[in-house]
Amino acid sequence: MKDKNIVIIGGGLSGINLAKKMGGKKGVQVTLVDRNNYNFFPPLLYQVATGMLDIASISIPFRTLLRGSKNLHFRLGELEEIMPELNKVKLSTGELSYDFLVIATGTKSNYFGMENIEKNSLPMKNINDAVKLRNYLISQAEKYTYSTDEDEKRKIRNIVISGAGPSGVELAGMIAEMRTRVISKIYPEIKGNLLNLYLVDGAPTVLPPMSEKSQKYTKESLEKMGVTVKLNKLVSDFKDDKVYFKDGEIIETKTLIWTAGVTAEKIKGLSDDLYGRASRLIVDHYNKVENTDNIFAIGDASIDTTDPAFPNGHPQLGSTAEQQGFALAKNLVAFANNSPEDLKPFSYNDKGTMAIIGKSKAVADLTFPKITLTGWFAWFSWLFIHLFLLINYRNRLRTIINWTGAYFGAGQSQGLMVGETAQFTSDACTPKDDFTAKNR
């Protein structure tokens, strides 16, 4: 019998775990497609952006991950169109035929139709975003040291982070710590206490999905660290060095970091009725896209409302993506072998939700036992779990070395302002000049 061709679009947590799980399986040839030639770990992007970790700590080439399995292949390319009637996908690098197609493309930043924010703010969804953010912050710090314009320096001192979910909280906590422990030492011209850090969100709480105890602890911890937390505050625009809110308030700043929402991308060739909330593909309990015969979706690109425990879909977490990748690997073998009796509905094992705030500060809502942890023990648990979610032991080793140096040292292993350097002219770059949508 001819081997079945399985094409996986997207090498994030769900896609790479699916591919690796299918390594060595008889009867299937698997091709993983991604626009980048490397896998990276999104939950630690903010540590790359702030200089605690280098890129190699959270990324590794796909070909390195897939080597050793003769039935696993990699194709560099970007998905342009799906042709379901032909069982083909059109990529920027050619076409591929498939017997089964898996969409694991994840999400992108959601700007809710606000063009100026998309154009002028700094997102943090991928490695390029993290490096651009780090270099931008470095350039602004350098600019502050030589600028004679007090109005400009005042704007540079204000940093606004929009979105008080885990990414926003973690980034705010990291910058707040560096403000007091690192920045003033590296840049004596900048007094750390003059740096104003704002965390804003349209919701009434930080970390909306988490427990009230976690939300209260997080908000109080951030405020003790000097972060100004503004809730029920919807950002409406960002232009001319001003963040505008719907209630009329304005914050003058050079820097708006956008972590306020995500959405999946619609794909040419798939009809609109296949998509649910936030453009996520609607799937059944086997992760098969509704009204299709051989197209599947996993991770953040999918939404399954058939699970009674999660009627609004499973949480968009790394653990969900990983579990869906493992589960679909078994089911695809069953589909390929025409063995419906071997199919098993996906069941999410919810171990809880956690977020790190700063050194020895974190929150964790566990499901078994049902308990909320705060402080050092939650912080250590966060480190332990995220360390082993990293896809490769080399990444784990690099990361733990950097974390150990940061914990026992005076600050981060390299610090925010001495990470990857770049050359800047006397007119240091601003978001509207260098980080527009066309460059992302």
C-alpha positions in Angstrom: 0.0 0.0 0.0 1.3 3.4 -0.9 2.3 5.7 2.0 -0.1 8.5 2.9 1.2 12.0 2.6 0.5 14.2 5.6 1.3 17.9 5.3 1.5 20.0 8.5 1.4 23.8 8.0 3.1 25.5 11.0 5.9 24.3 13.3 4.8 25.8 16.6 4.2 23.7 19.7 1.3 21.8 18.2 2.8 21.2 14.7 6.3 20.2 15.9 4.9 17.8 18.6 2.6 16.2 16.0 5.5 15.8 13.5 7.9 14.3 16.1 5.2 11.9 17.4 4.8 10.6 13.9 8.5 10.0 13.4 9.0 6.3 12.4 5.3 5.5 11.9 4.8 3.1 9.1 2.5 4.0 6.2 2.9 7.7 6.4 5.2 10.4 5.0 5.1 13.7 6.9 6.1 17.1 5.6 6.3 20.0 8.0 6.0 23.4 6.4 7.0 26.7 8.1 7.9 30.2 7.0 10.9 30.1 9.2 13.5 27.3 9.3 13.4 27.1 13.1 11.0 26.3 16.0 10.7 28.7 18.9 9.0 28.8 22.3 6.5 31.7 22.5 6.1 31.8 26.3 9.7 32.9 26.7 9.7 35.6 23.9 9.5 38.3 26.5 12.8 37.1 28.0 14.5 37.4 24.6 13.0 40.9 24.2 14.4 42.0 27.6 17.8 40.4 27.2 17.6 37.6 29.8 17.8 34.9 27.2 19.4 34.8 23.8 17.6 33.5 20.7 19.3 30.1 20.8 17.9 29.4 24.2 14.3 29.2 22.9 14.8 28.2 19.2 16.2 25.3 17.2 16.3 24.5 13.4 13.5 22.2 12.3 15.9 20.0 10.4 17.8 19.4 13.6 14.6 18.4 15.4 13.4 16.1 12.6 16.7 14.3 11.8 16.9 10.6 12.4 13.3 9.9 11.1 13.2 8.9 7.5 9.5 9.6 7.1 9.8 13.2 8.4 10.6 16.0 6.0 10.8 19.8 6.1 9.8 22.4 3.5 10.6 26.1 4.0 7.7 28.2 2.6 4.6 30.2 3.4 1.1 28.9 2.8 -0.6 30.9 0.1 -3.7 28.8 -0.7 -5.4 25.5 0.0 -6.9 23.6 -2.9 -9.2 21.1 -1.2 -10.7 19.8 -4.5 -7.1 18.8 -5.7 -5.7 17.8 -2.3 -2.9 20.3 -2.8 -1.5 23.3 -1.0 0.2 26.3 -2.8 3.3 27.6 -1.0 5.6 30.5 -1.7 8.1 27.8 -2.6 5.9 25.5 -4.8 3.1 23.0 -4.4 2.6 20.0 -2.2 0.0 17.2 -2.5 -1.5 15.7 0.6 -3.8 12.9 1.7 -4.3 14.6 5.0 -3.6 18.3 5.8 -3.1 19.8 9.2 -3.3 23.5 9.9 -1.2 24.5 12.9 -0.5 28.1 12.0 -1.1 29.7 15.4 -2.2 33.3 15.7 -1.1 36.8 15.0 -1.5 40.1 16.9 -5.1 41.4 16.8 -5.2 45.2 16.4 -9.0 45.3 16.2 -8.9 47.4 13.1 -6.9 50.2 14.5 -4.4 51.0 11.7 -2.2 53.5 13.6 -1.7 51.0 16.4 -0.8 48.2 13.9 1.6 50.6 12.2 3.2 52.3 15.2 3.1 49.9 18.1 5.6 47.1 19.0 4.0 43.5 18.9 5.6 40.5 20.5 4.5 37.4 18.6 7.7 36.0 17.1 11.5 36.1 17.3 11.8 39.0 14.9 9.3 41.0 17.1 11.3 40.2 20.3 14.6 41.2 18.7 13.1 44.4 17.2 11.7 45.3 20.6 15.0 44.8 22.4 16.9 46.8 19.9 14.3 49.5 19.9 14.5 49.9 23.7 18.3 49.9 23.5 18.2 52.7 20.9 15.8 54.7 23.0 18.0 54.4 26.0 21.0 55.5 24.0 19.0 58.4 22.6 18.0 59.5 26.1 21.7 59.8 27.1 22.5 62.4 24.4 19.2 64.1 23.8 19.0 67.8 24.9 15.2 67.9 24.2 13.6 67.6 27.6 10.1 67.0 26.0 11.5 64.1 24.0 13.3 62.6 27.1 10.0 62.8 29.0 8.3 60.8 26.3 11.1 58.2 26.2 10.7 57.7 30.0 7.1 56.6 29.5 6.5 52.9 28.4 3.0 51.7 27.8 2.1 48.0 27.6 -1.4 47.3 26.4 -2.8 43.9 27.5 -2.8 42.6 31.0 -2.8 38.9 30.1 0.2 36.7 30.9 2.4 38.2 28.2 1.7 41.8 29.3 2.1 41.0 33.0 5.4 39.1 32.5 6.8 41.8 30.3 5.8 44.6 32.7 7.3 42.7 35.7 10.6 42.1 33.9 11.0 45.7 32.8 10.0 46.9 36.3 12.7 44.8 37.9 15.4 45.9 35.5 14.4 49.5 36.1 15.6 49.2 39.7 18.3 46.5 39.4 19.9 47.0 36.0 19.2 50.1 33.9 20.6 52.7 36.2 23.8 50.7 36.6 24.3 50.3 32.8 23.0 53.7 32.0 24.0 56.1 34.9 22.4 58.9 32.8 19.0 57.3 33.4 17.6 57.3 36.9 15.5 54.1 37.2 12.9 55.8 39.3 12.2 58.3 36.5 11.0 55.5 34.1 7.2 55.4 34.1 5.8 51.9 33.3 2.1 51.6 32.5 0.2 48.3 32.1 -3.3 49.0 30.7 -6.2 46.8 29.8 -9.9 47.2 28.9 -10.8 44.4 31.3 -11.6 45.1 34.9 -8.8 42.8 36.1 -5.3 41.6 35.2 -5.0 38.0 34.1 -8.8 37.7 33.3 -8.9 33.9 33.0 -7.3 33.3 36.4 -8.7 33.2 39.9 -9.5 36.3 42.0 -6.7 35.5 44.4 -4.2 35.3 41.5 -5.5 38.6 40.0 -5.3 40.4 43.3 -1.8 39.2 44.1 -0.6 40.0 40.6 -2.0 43.6 40.6 -0.6 44.3 44.1 2.8 42.8 43.2 3.1 44.9 40.1 2.1 48.1 41.9 4.7 47.4 44.6 7.2 47.1 41.8 6.3 50.5 40.6 4.0 49.6 37.7 1.0 51.8 37.2 -1.9 49.4 36.4 -4.8 51.0 34.6 -7.9 48.8 34.1 -11.1 49.4 32.3 -9.0 51.4 29.9 -9.4 50.8 26.2 -6.7 52.0 23.9 -8.2 53.7 20.8 -5.2 55.2 19.0 -1.5 55.7 19.0 -0.1 58.6 16.9 2.2 61.6 17.2 3.8 60.1 20.3 0.5 59.8 22.2 -1.6 56.8 23.3 -5.3 57.7 23.3 -7.9 56.0 25.4 -11.6 55.8 24.7 -12.4 57.7 27.9 -10.3 60.7 26.7 -7.1 60.2 28.7 -3.8 60.5 26.8 -0.3 59.3 27.7 2.6 60.8 25.9 5.1 58.2 25.0 7.5 56.9 22.3 6.7 53.3 23.1 3.5 51.3 23.0 4.0 47.5 23.3 1.0 45.6 22.1 0.0 42.3 23.8 -3.7 43.1 23.8 -5.1 40.2 21.7 -4.6 37.6 19.1 -6.5 36.3 16.1 -5.9 33.4 13.7 -5.4 34.0 10.0 -8.0 33.1 7.4 -6.6 31.0 4.6 -7.4 31.4 0.9 -9.3 28.3 -0.3 -11.3 27.7 2.8 -14.8 29.2 3.0 -15.8 31.6 5.8 -18.3 29.2 7.3 -15.4 27.0 8.5 -14.2 29.7 10.9 -15.4 30.5 14.4 -14.5 33.1 17.0 -11.2 35.0 16.3 -11.0 33.3 12.9 -10.2 29.9 14.5 -11.1 26.9 12.4 -14.0 25.0 13.8 -13.1 21.3 14.5 -14.8 18.2 15.9 -13.5 16.1 18.8 -10.9 14.5 16.5 -9.6 18.0 15.4 -11.0 17.5 11.9 -12.3 20.8 10.4 -16.0 20.7 10.1 -17.5 19.9 6.6 -14.1 18.7 5.3 -12.9 15.1 4.8 -9.2 15.3 5.3 -8.3 18.7 6.7 -7.4 19.1 10.4 -6.5 22.0 12.7 -4.8 22.0 16.0 -3.4 24.6 18.5 -4.4 28.2 18.5 -5.7 28.0 14.9 -8.5 25.7 16.0 -11.6 25.8 18.2 -13.5 22.8 19.5 -16.7 23.5 21.3 -17.8 19.8 21.5 -16.0 19.3 24.8 -18.6 19.8 27.6 -15.9 20.9 30.0 -14.8 23.7 27.6 -18.0 24.9 25.7 -16.2 28.0 24.5 -13.1 26.1 23.2 -10.0 24.9 24.9 -7.6 27.5 26.4 -5.0 28.9 24.0 -2.0 27.6 26.0 1.2 25.7 25.2 -0.1 22.7 27.1 -3.2 22.5 24.9 -1.2 22.7 21.7 1.2 20.0 22.9 -1.6 17.7 23.9 -3.5 18.2 20.6 -0.4 17.4 18.7 0.2 14.2 20.5 -3.5 13.1 20.2 -3.8 13.9 16.5 -0.7 11.8 15.8 -2.5 8.7 17.0 -5.7 9.6 15.2 -4.0 10.4 11.9 -2.4 6.9 11.9 -5.9 5.5 12.4 -7.3 7.6 9.6 -4.4 6.6 7.3 -5.0 2.9 8.1 -8.8 3.3 7.7 -9.2 2.1 11.3 -12.1 4.1 12.8 -12.2 1.8 15.8 -8.8 3.2 16.9 -9.9 6.8 16.9 -10.0 8.6 20.2 -11.7 12.0 20.9 -9.4 14.6 22.1 -9.6 15.2 25.9 -7.8 18.1 27.4 -6.0 17.4 30.6 -6.2 20.8 32.3 -3.4 21.1 34.7 -4.0 24.8 35.5 -2.9 28.2 34.5 0.1 30.2 35.7 1.9 33.5 35.1 5.3 34.9 36.3 5.5 38.4 37.6 9.1 38.8 38.7 11.9 37.3 40.7 10.3 35.0 43.2 6.8 36.3 42.3 4.3 34.3 40.3 0.8 32.9 40.4 -0.5 29.4 39.6 -4.1 28.2 39.6 -3.8 24.4 39.8 -6.7 22.0 39.0 -5.4 19.0 40.9 -5.2 19.6 43.7 -7.5 22.6 43.2 -5.4 25.3 44.8 -3.9 28.7 44.0 -0.2 29.2 44.6 1.5 32.6 44.9 5.0 33.8 45.5 8.2 31.8 45.4 6.7 28.3 45.1 4.5 29.4 42.1 7.5 31.1 40.6 9.6 27.9 40.9 6.8 25.8 39.5 6.5 28.2 36.5 10.2 27.9 35.8 10.2 24.1 36.1 7.2 23.5 33.8 8.3 26.0 31.1 11.8 24.5 31.2 10.5 21.1 30.3 8.1 22.4 27.7 11.1 23.5 25.7 11.4 21.2 22.8 15.1 20.2 23.0 17.5 19.4 25.9 20.1 22.0 24.5 17.5 24.7 24.9 16.8 23.6 28.4 20.5 23.6 29.3 21.1 27.1 27.9 17.9 28.5 29.6 18.7 27.1 33.0 22.2 28.5 32.9 20.9 32.0 32.0 18.2 31.8 34.7 20.7 30.7 37.3 23.0 33.6 36.5 20.1 36.0 36.6 18.8 34.8 40.0 22.2 34.8 41.8 23.6 37.8 39.9 22.9 41.5 40.3 20.6 41.4 37.4 19.8 39.6 34.2 22.6 37.7 32.6 23.1 40.4 30.0 20.6 43.0 31.0 18.1 44.8 28.8 20.5 47.3 27.3 23.5 45.0 26.5 21.8 42.4 24.5 22.0 42.2 20.7 23.3 45.5 19.5 22.5 47.5 16.4 23.9 50.6 14.7 21.7 53.7 15.0 22.1 57.1 13.5 21.7 60.3 15.5 18.0 60.1 14.6 17.3 57.0 16.6 14.5 54.8 15.2 11.0 55.1 16.3 8.2 52.6 15.9 6.6 54.5 13.1 9.8 54.5 11.1 11.2 51.0 11.6 8.5 48.7 12.7 5.6 49.2 10.4 3.4 46.3 9.3 5.2 46.1 5.9 8.4 45.1 7.7 6.8 42.4 9.9 
